[in-house]
């Protein structure tokens, strides 16, 4: 009986670990995709409405890429700190 309980505990721990890692991966994916897409649409809107030069769009996208990297680094460092405990 005790072997069955140990197997169930190990499966429960593995499922928790997998779901935690999946959530972390989705969060990182969000930090990669959403800021860059948001920057693209905001930049395109501003360039078209305000008749700005095309390079302003690229500067805005570059700014949001930097924001994306900042979010990735911050999230990764927080994840590392949580796992060290």
C-alpha positions in Angstrom: 0.0 0.0 0.0 2.8 2.5 0.8 4.3 2.0 -2.6 1.0 3.1 -4.3 0.9 6.2 -2.1 4.5 7.1 -3.0 3.8 6.7 -6.7 0.7 8.9 -6.4 2.7 11.6 -4.5 5.4 11.5 -7.2 2.9 11.9 -10.0 1.2 14.8 -8.2 4.6 16.5 -7.7 5.5 16.0 -11.4 2.1 17.4 -12.6 2.6 20.4 -10.4 6.1 20.9 -11.7 5.1 20.5 -15.4 2.2 23.0 -15.0 4.5 25.5 -13.3 7.1 25.2 -16.1 4.4 25.5 -18.7 3.0 28.6 -17.1 6.5 30.0 -16.9 7.1 29.3 -20.6 3.8 30.9 -21.6 4.7 34.0 -19.5 8.0 34.3 -21.3 6.3 33.9 -24.7 4.0 36.6 -23.7 6.9 38.9 -22.9 8.4 38.2 -26.3 5.2 38.6 -28.4 2.9 41.2 -26.9 5.2 44.2 -26.3 6.6 43.9 -29.8 3.2 43.6 -31.4 1.9 46.4 -29.3 4.8 48.6 -30.3 4.2 47.8 -34.0 0.5 48.8 -33.9 1.1 51.9 -31.8 4.0 52.9 -34.0 2.1 52.3 -37.2 -0.9 54.3 -35.8 1.2 57.3 -34.8 3.2 57.4 -38.1 0.0 57.3 -40.1 -2.0 59.8 -38.0 0.7 62.3 -37.3 2.5 61.9 -40.7 5.8 61.1 -39.1 8.8 59.7 -40.9 9.0 55.9 -41.3 12.0 55.6 -39.1 9.9 56.7 -36.1 8.0 53.4 -36.5 11.3 51.5 -36.2 12.4 53.5 -33.2 9.1 52.7 -31.4 9.4 49.0 -32.2 13.0 49.1 -31.0 11.8 50.7 -27.7 9.3 48.0 -27.2 11.9 45.3 -28.0 14.0 46.7 -25.2 10.9 46.6 -22.9 10.4 43.0 -23.9 14.0 42.1 -23.0 13.6 43.9 -19.7 10.4 41.9 -18.9 12.1 38.6 -19.9 15.1 39.3 -17.6 12.9 40.5 -14.7 10.7 37.4 -15.0 13.6 35.0 -15.3 15.4 36.5 -12.3 12.2 36.2 -10.1 11.8 32.6 -11.2 15.4 31.8 -10.3 14.9 33.4 -6.8 11.7 31.4 -6.2 13.4 28.1 -7.1 16.4 28.8 -4.9 14.3 28.9 -1.8 
